[in-house]
Amino acid sequence: MSETTAAVTADSTPAGVVIAESATARGRRARIALRALQVALALFYAIASALPKLIGHASAAESFERLGWGSAGMYTIGALELAGAIALLIPVLQSVAAMALGALMVGAFVVQISVFDGQYAATPVILIVPLTLIAWARRERNADLLRLLLRRRRA
């Protein structure tokens, strides 16, 4: 251990306490910001993305007809987006939901590039960034989910 490290860990002065409080405050602010990001994304996916598909809005229906997926594809994607939005708010499902929505966005990007000539290809790419952050930051929840699933399987 270096002298600098030893001095810092052995230091019990008020300055050391301030450093610890500052790190705790930063961690709390980061958790709040991450939670706010999750809520914002959940609202976006539920209202702006899933709802038009689930109510059969003309713009969504036209896009899915152009894809050749019809109303069944539109309702399926809408349901997946709504499920992902809800799961982003459930602590044990947050990381898995972010990964699933990220995979859905990869598919949306491929469709935008191949079918729609990249007209709105930036949107799924932009959404992948915060979804990746959430999946990484909440990754410890995956172990909790696995424990729940294994416990249920044994019962």
C-alpha positions as CSV (number, residue, x, y, z in Angstrom):
1,M,0.0,0.0,0.0
2,S,1.4,3.4,-0.8
3,E,2.0,6.2,1.7
4,T,-0.7,8.3,0.0
5,T,-3.3,5.6,0.2
6,A,-2.4,4.9,3.8
7,A,-2.7,8.5,4.7
8,V,-6.0,8.9,3.1
9,T,-7.6,5.8,4.6
10,A,-6.1,6.6,8.0
11,D,-7.3,10.2,7.9
12,S,-10.3,10.8,10.0
13,T,-10.3,14.6,9.7
14,P,-13.4,16.4,8.6
15,A,-11.9,16.7,5.1
16,G,-12.0,12.9,4.8
17,V,-15.7,13.0,5.9
18,V,-16.5,15.6,3.3
19,I,-15.0,13.5,0.6
20,A,-17.1,10.5,1.6
21,E,-20.2,12.6,1.8
22,S,-19.5,14.0,-1.6
23,A,-19.1,10.5,-3.1
24,T,-22.3,9.4,-1.5
25,A,-24.2,12.5,-2.8
26,R,-22.8,11.9,-6.3
27,G,-23.9,8.2,-6.1
28,R,-27.4,9.3,-5.0
29,R,-27.7,11.9,-7.8
30,A,-26.5,9.3,-10.3
31,R,-29.2,6.8,-9.1
32,I,-31.8,9.5,-9.3
33,A,-30.7,10.5,-12.8
34,L,-30.7,6.9,-14.0
35,R,-34.2,6.3,-12.6
36,A,-35.4,9.5,-14.3
37,L,-33.9,8.3,-17.6
38,Q,-35.7,5.0,-17.1
39,V,-39.1,6.7,-16.5
40,A,-38.6,9.0,-19.5
41,L,-37.8,6.1,-21.8
42,A,-40.7,4.1,-20.4
43,L,-43.0,7.0,-21.1
44,F,-41.5,7.4,-24.6
45,Y,-41.9,3.7,-25.5
46,A,-45.4,3.4,-24.0
47,I,-46.9,6.7,-25.3
48,A,-45.0,7.7,-28.4
49,S,-44.0,4.3,-29.8
50,A,-46.4,1.6,-28.6
51,L,-49.6,3.5,-28.4
52,P,-49.9,4.4,-32.1
53,K,-49.2,0.8,-33.0
54,L,-51.7,-0.6,-30.5
55,I,-54.5,1.8,-31.6
56,G,-53.8,1.2,-35.2
57,H,-52.9,4.8,-36.0
58,A,-52.7,5.4,-39.8
59,S,-49.0,6.3,-39.8
60,A,-48.1,3.1,-38.0
61,A,-50.4,1.0,-40.1
62,E,-49.0,2.4,-43.3
63,S,-45.4,1.6,-42.3
64,F,-46.2,-1.9,-41.4
65,E,-48.1,-2.5,-44.6
66,R,-45.1,-1.2,-46.5
67,L,-43.0,-3.7,-44.6
68,G,-45.5,-6.5,-45.5
69,W,-46.0,-7.3,-41.9
70,G,-49.6,-6.0,-41.7
71,S,-51.6,-5.4,-38.6
72,A,-50.3,-8.5,-36.8
73,G,-46.7,-7.3,-37.0
74,M,-47.8,-3.8,-35.9
75,Y,-49.7,-5.1,-32.8
76,T,-46.9,-7.5,-31.9
77,I,-44.2,-4.8,-32.0
78,G,-46.5,-2.4,-30.1
79,A,-47.1,-5.1,-27.4
80,L,-43.4,-5.7,-27.1
81,E,-42.6,-2.0,-26.8
82,L,-45.3,-1.6,-24.1
83,A,-44.1,-4.7,-22.2
84,G,-40.5,-3.3,-22.4
85,A,-41.8,0.1,-21.1
86,I,-43.5,-1.5,-18.2
87,A,-40.5,-3.7,-17.4
88,L,-38.2,-0.7,-17.4
89,L,-40.0,0.4,-14.2
90,I,-39.9,-3.0,-12.4
91,P,-36.6,-3.3,-10.5
92,V,-35.9,-7.0,-11.2
93,L,-36.6,-6.6,-14.9
94,Q,-34.9,-3.3,-15.7
95,S,-31.7,-4.7,-17.2
96,V,-33.4,-7.4,-19.2
97,A,-36.0,-4.9,-20.4
98,A,-33.2,-2.5,-21.5
99,M,-31.5,-5.3,-23.4
100,A,-34.7,-6.5,-25.0
101,L,-35.6,-3.0,-26.1
102,G,-32.1,-2.5,-27.4
103,A,-32.4,-5.6,-29.5
104,L,-35.7,-4.3,-30.8
105,M,-33.9,-1.1,-31.7
106,V,-31.2,-3.0,-33.6
107,G,-34.0,-4.6,-35.6
108,A,-35.7,-1.2,-36.2
109,F,-32.4,0.2,-37.4
110,V,-31.9,-2.6,-39.9
111,V,-35.5,-2.1,-41.1
112,Q,-35.0,1.6,-41.4
113,I,-31.9,1.2,-43.5
114,S,-33.1,-1.7,-45.7
115,V,-36.8,-0.8,-46.3
116,F,-37.1,2.9,-45.6
117,D,-33.8,4.1,-47.1
118,G,-32.5,5.2,-43.7
119,Q,-35.1,8.0,-43.3
120,Y,-35.4,7.7,-39.5
121,A,-32.4,5.4,-38.9
122,A,-30.9,7.7,-36.3
123,T,-33.8,7.3,-33.9
124,P,-33.2,3.7,-32.9
125,V,-29.4,4.3,-32.8
126,I,-30.0,7.2,-30.4
127,L,-32.2,5.1,-28.2
128,I,-29.7,2.3,-28.0
129,V,-27.3,4.5,-26.1
130,P,-29.4,5.1,-22.9
131,L,-30.8,1.6,-23.1
132,T,-27.2,0.2,-23.0
133,L,-26.4,2.5,-20.1
134,I,-29.5,1.2,-18.2
135,A,-28.7,-2.4,-19.0
136,W,-25.1,-2.0,-17.8
137,A,-25.9,0.0,-14.6
138,R,-28.7,-2.4,-13.6
139,R,-26.8,-5.6,-14.5
140,E,-26.8,-6.8,-10.9
141,R,-30.5,-7.2,-11.2
142,N,-30.0,-10.1,-13.7
143,A,-28.7,-12.3,-10.8
144,D,-31.7,-11.4,-8.8
145,L,-34.0,-12.4,-11.7
146,L,-32.1,-15.6,-12.2
147,R,-32.5,-16.5,-8.5
148,L,-36.2,-15.8,-8.7
149,L,-36.6,-18.0,-11.7
150,L,-34.6,-20.8,-10.3
151,R,-36.5,-20.7,-7.0
152,R,-39.8,-20.8,-8.8
153,R,-38.7,-23.7,-11.0
154,R,-37.8,-25.7,-7.9
155,A,-41.1,-25.1,-6.2
